[in-house]
Amino acid sequence: MTLPQSEETAVTAAVAAHGRAGLLRRLLRSPVAVTCLVLLALISLASLFAPLLTSQDPAHTSLTESLAPMSGKHPLGGDGVGRDVLARLLYGGRTSLLGALLAVAVALVIGVPAGLVAGYYRKWFDAVSSWLANLLMAVPAIIVLLVVMSSVGQNTYIAMAVFGVLMSPGVFRLIRASVISVREELYVDAARVSGLADPRIIRRHILPVVQAPTIIQAAQMLGLGIVIQSGLEFLGLGSATQASWGSMLNDAFANIYNKPELMVWPGAALAVTVAAFGLLGNALRDALDGTATRGRKPRSGTPRKPVVVKHSVPPEATDALLALEGLTVSYPTAEGEKTVVDGVSLTVRRGEVLGLVGESGSGKSQTAFAVLGLLPPEASVSTRQLVFDGTELGNLGRAEMNRYRGRRIAYVPQEPMSNLDPSFRIGAQLVEPVRRHLKLSAAEAKAKTLALLERVGIADPERVFDAYPHQISGGMAQRVLIAGAVSCEPDLLIADEPTTALDVTVQAEVLDLIRSLQRERNMGVILVTHDFGVVADICDRVTVMQTGTVVESAPVRELFAGPRHPYTRMLLASTLEDAEPRSPLSRIVPASVAGATKVAGVTDTAVPTNSAHQEGPA
Ligand SMILES: Nc1ncnc2c1ncn2[C@@H]1O[C@H](COP(=O)(O)OP(=O)(O)OP(=O)(O)O)[C@@H](O)[C@H]1O
């Protein structure tokens, strides 16, 4: 069954998945787009094959044929100095189109990579490039072009290359904004967690999203490039020997009283070409509407990005698979530094399931993400030690940490649907980390993935392998993510409220699955949850967190038998199944309120008495 939360993603995914495949089909269904494409194709072909369409030299002047009327020799007549208008129109298209293409190419070559890097990595590159973009945008383009044209000997192409540089901040801003919006998507986090390197994440998950706005922007810039170039040539700044629509307008303007129809041909060519590019851009936008770019749902929850964790104390000898000591995480706020995790310590042994329990906001996810090295850059993080299987993770660089994430430390997220990229088939998303980490061939990775899908209880692995995320239910998506998490045989699995988004029947199955996989592979597991029922079901030990600190840590049986900390007792007491039957309500409580009070159901009557387990560091 698909969950309500998943349905929204499913719709998005459906559109996204079909968006790219059907783009051309949808574009060809639009009469405006087809007309524009046909017109642009005709203009381009006419310019390209100009030598075949006319035998006249567009630069040949003949004073005897000045303003010659239409004739067999000059089908569109002659201009002010006797040049053939048709030849100039055909050859002029080359100059105008090539000049605009050059400007757009330069703008894209500068703007796209800069926008990608700035949006993805942010930090100093973002600050510097945004500052440069603002500076370039403040420069009056036409003045710059006039100076360039007059100083480079009226070379149109150099001027258009400079115009491309001046247009690049627009591209940069667009791409940067698109990347920033998509890099916060959970499935991009999921790709990071699975250990994929940044270039691969950018290629697979970011580029598909920015390509739509880039295409639309390029179409509109082409029209603008033609207008600017023609404007410069109309002012007489173009090459004297090169035919162009702008220079034709210049000549026509000089003869406007003698032969006004000279304006018609270059004017019509310009108007049709610019309008066709503009309308094609709009049609592309409509065709892409609802696909990857526009259909993506803003992510909810905390942004999670890599951070360098500082460590000062060398790792102690321990049998723990993971030993975290003294983790502190804080964020800058308007009121000063806000500490959200304060001195948290925990250990996980091989084959052990540690429940990390606490109310919402107690710092469970922040702790889990600190272990994964995926806290946001603004987080300031310190630990005394963060040792995984004898290696201090805090000393690892980004690339080294990528080798641990996904391969040896895996992650199962809270919202299964949001962690799958809606534009790719499930198989493709599962196979990639397997190939990368285990160095398997495509066929081997596929076979392994299919076996895993079967192992996690998916009845028809082939169908799910070929399905898009929107075609499966929320429970199945969580099984898929669990399969992905264990695919590289990790030693430690971090599951962040893996059943929260699932309905009750599926929750139990997913927990059983995690437990059986954990036993089968002897994995250490950190299970982040706020639900003591889940803890009772599958955990061996439990660490209780309150407002960023560990208040109690104990084997599960001991904790249930005798919670020591009042906060733990309060949490346990608020679990309805553990509460004692309520006594009859007081007579002064109206019947209508009684039902509501019962549902609220927090009581301290079910607090068991003491035991001797340890209380964690506060
Ligand atoms: N980027 C951030 N900037 C400032 N505060 C943050 C940021 N990310 C998280 N926090 C704060 O850190 C605290 C702990 O958040 P965390 O997500 O770890 O809680 P949690 O126990 O996992 O809760 P939940 O069960 O709701 O996910 C919260 O108060 C949260 O507001």
Ligand as a Chemical Component Dictionary entry (heavy atoms), coordinates in Angstrom:
data_LIG
# 
_chem_comp.id                   LIG 
_chem_comp.type                 NON-POLYMER 
_chem_comp.pdbx_formal_charge   0 
_chem_comp.three_letter_code    LIG 
# 
loop_
_chem_comp_atom.comp_id 
_chem_comp_atom.atom_id 
_chem_comp_atom.alt_atom_id 
_chem_comp_atom.type_symbol 
_chem_comp_atom.charge 
_chem_comp_atom.model_Cartn_x 
_chem_comp_atom.model_Cartn_y 
_chem_comp_atom.model_Cartn_z 
_chem_comp_atom.pdbx_ordinal 
LIG N1  N1  N 0 20.827 23.009 10.537 1  
LIG C1  C1  C 0 20.383 23.227 11.780 2  
LIG N2  N2  N 0 20.482 24.437 12.346 3  
LIG C2  C2  C 0 20.036 24.648 13.604 4  
LIG N3  N3  N 0 19.481 23.689 14.372 5  
LIG C3  C3  C 0 19.349 22.451 13.847 6  
LIG C4  C4  C 0 19.788 22.162 12.530 7  
LIG N4  N4  N 0 19.537 20.851 12.304 8  
LIG C5  C5  C 0 18.950 20.360 13.402 9  
LIG N5  N5  N 0 18.844 21.325 14.322 10 
LIG C6  C6  C 0 18.268 21.190 15.657 11 
LIG O1  O1  O 0 18.882 20.112 16.301 12 
LIG C7  C7  C 0 17.984 19.543 17.232 13 
LIG C8  C8  C 0 18.089 18.061 17.145 14 
LIG O2  O2  O 0 17.582 17.654 15.851 15 
LIG P1  P1  P 0 17.500 16.121 15.433 16 
LIG O3  O3  O 0 17.007 16.082 14.030 17 
LIG O4  O4  O 0 18.751 15.415 15.733 18 
LIG O5  O5  O 0 16.367 15.610 16.414 19 
LIG P2  P2  P 0 15.758 14.165 16.505 20 
LIG O6  O6  O 0 15.898 13.721 17.903 21 
LIG O7  O7  O 0 16.317 13.278 15.461 22 
LIG O8  O8  O 0 14.248 14.504 16.201 23 
LIG P3  P3  P 0 13.239 13.797 15.181 24 
LIG O9  O9  O 0 12.825 12.525 15.836 25 
LIG O10 O10 O 0 12.115 14.773 15.075 26 
LIG O11 O11 O 0 13.977 13.606 13.892 27 
LIG C9  C9  C 0 16.617 20.090 16.908 28 
LIG O12 O12 O 0 16.258 21.027 17.896 29 
LIG C10 C10 C 0 16.807 20.781 15.595 30 
LIG O13 O13 O 0 15.985 21.916 15.518 31 
# 
loop_
_chem_comp_bond.comp_id 
_chem_comp_bond.atom_id_1 
_chem_comp_bond.atom_id_2 
_chem_comp_bond.value_order 
_chem_comp_bond.pdbx_ordinal 
LIG N1  C1  SING 1  
LIG C1  N2  SING 2  
LIG C1  C4  DOUB 3  
LIG N2  C2  DOUB 4  
LIG C2  N3  SING 5  
LIG N3  C3  DOUB 6  
LIG C3  C4  SING 7  
LIG C3  N5  SING 8  
LIG C4  N4  SING 9  
LIG N4  C5  DOUB 10 
LIG C5  N5  SING 11 
LIG N5  C6  SING 12 
LIG C6  O1  SING 13 
LIG C6  C10 SING 14 
LIG O1  C7  SING 15 
LIG C7  C8  SING 16 
LIG C7  C9  SING 17 
LIG C8  O2  SING 18 
LIG O2  P1  SING 19 
LIG P1  O3  DOUB 20 
LIG P1  O4  SING 21 
LIG P1  O5  SING 22 
LIG O5  P2  SING 23 
LIG P2  O6  DOUB 24 
LIG P2  O7  SING 25 
LIG P2  O8  SING 26 
LIG O8  P3  SING 27 
LIG P3  O9  DOUB 28 
LIG P3  O10 SING 29 
LIG P3  O11 SING 30 
LIG C9  O12 SING 31 
LIG C9  C10 SING 32 
LIG C10 O13 SING 33 
# 
